[in-house]
Amino acid sequence: MATHFPTLNEQMDVISAGTAEILPQDELAQKVEHSIKTNTPLRVKLGCDPSRPDLHIGHAVVLQKLRDFQDLGHHGILIVGDFTASIGDPTGKSKTRPALTIEETREFGRSYFEQAGKVLNTDTIEIVHNSDWLDKMTFTDVIKLSAKYTVAQMLERDDFSKRYKSGQPISIHEFLYPLAQGMDSVAIKSDVELGGTDQKFNLLVGRALQKEEGMSAQCCIMMPILEGTDGVEKMSKSLDNYIGVTDSPRDMFGKTMSIPDNMISRYYQYGGWASPEETTAMQTALESGELHPRTAKVQVAQSIIERYYDKQTAEAAFAEFERIFVKKDVPDEIDEFVFEEGGPTFGILTILSTSGMCKSNGEARRMIKQNAVSVDGEKCTDPEAELDITEKRLIKVGKKRFLYVRAK
């Protein structure tokens, strides 16, 4: 059945929106134009790293660009890097990443796809595993492949260069990772490959290897890396500065409200996937003072929740935020206490005394009887109450003591 593609200009506007870099842009326009003339969808590749099965909205930045291509009528291909994860991609790392077994990567890959389905059109996406071709290569094949790149070329990659200059070890197998990822492009004959800015070197290797094979070389689209909720470090679960795509609406809202003011427009664009025009309008209003940062964060939080849930859920999360925070005069900056062991359910007396909100169980009991304790804006009247703190909960004691508590 024939596919009706939007015009070249319409497609390029969608494709280029929010990108950090497109290489080469003129070739991409030619590929899109040829696709329209021949009524042939472009083959658009995204490799996923199954060693990180818990996705956050930072991962979704590049997933959304793949969805853009799908919505334009092109063919999206998600490559589960089960073989390359057994090497361990060193990108952005100061040391070798631990390798995984094929079985582990297959399991993680399933989890990845389930979460990525919140962004991608899972009805049309093609899923392949790179072990299907890489595992079949002989040692002779690997020698021939490695002969296509020099050590000097590999050291042009920023993280390799820094480690080499600082005297940190680089294993030979790490040089094979970009080559293996490049072979993925050869195997599936990709027209376009997507990745973060930290993947630029690897994406260009794929382009070079396709040329070596006499194929039409892929174009490379790099998407920005979204900072975490601290506004400084790259979003990461290990740094606890992330908003997960499977987080509850309450957590999504609360985490978004905690971002620094200078991250508001960036989260609106790459978290809520606002249009460039909407993002510019918000930034202009913030700079002029027409829009208060707190109001803008509410808008961003609702847009993020709506992406992963729906409009009604986003509105309900806002209503809950209003009930707990705005109408109860809750401060913007609140400390957090994490219960490292046990749980996720704890008695309210244990929570109050262990966290330091009360000096003892006796004081905690007295404060509860005096109606001076609330949880998420609701009075706690039962000293024997059990509280599930799987998700972050807001505890208030008296008029001025506030604390977030959660189980690890």
Number of C-alpha atoms within 10 A of each C-alpha: 3 6 12 10 20 12 12 16 12 11 18 16 10 16 18 15 14 20 17 13 16 17 17 12 15 10 14 20 16 12 20 21 18 15 16 18 10 8 14 16 21 21 18 24 25 21 21 22 19 26 25 14 19 17 22 22 23 24 21 23 24 24 22 19 26 28 20 20 20 21 15 20 19 22 21 28 21 21 23 25 26 28 25 29 25 21 21 19 22 18 20 11 11 14 15 16 16 12 16 18 13 16 11 15 26 19 14 19 23 14 16 21 20 14 20 23 14 17 21 23 15 15 7 13 17 12 15 16 20 22 19 12 14 19 10 9 11 10 9 9 12 14 10 11 15 15 10 11 16 10 11 9 8 19 16 12 16 14 17 23 15 14 16 13 9 9 9 12 12 16 10 9 11 18 20 19 21 22 23 24 22 20 21 26 27 23 13 16 17 25 21 23 23 22 25 20 16 17 18 18 15 20 27 19 20 26 25 20 22 22 14 13 10 9 15 15 22 29 24 26 26 22 25 17 19 24 19 25 23 17 17 12 13 16 23 20 15 7 12 11 20 24 25 21 24 16 17 16 24 21 19 22 26 19 19 25 23 16 18 15 16 12 18 26 23 18 26 25 23 23 26 23 21 20 15 13 10 14 20 14 12 22 19 14 15 19 11 10 10 10 14 13 19 14 12 20 24 20 20 25 28 26 24 29 28 17 16 22 16 14 15 12 16 25 16 14 23 21 12 16 19 14 15 17 15 13 10 12 12 17 11 10 9 12 9 15 16 13 16 9 8 9 15 14 14 16 14 24 24 18 23 24 17 15 17 13 19 20 12 14 17 11 15 24 20 14 19 20 14 12 14 16 26 17 18 18 20 13 14 21 16 14 18 12 11 14 17 15 20 13 16 20 20 22 23 23 19 14 11 9 14 20 20 19 21 20 19 15
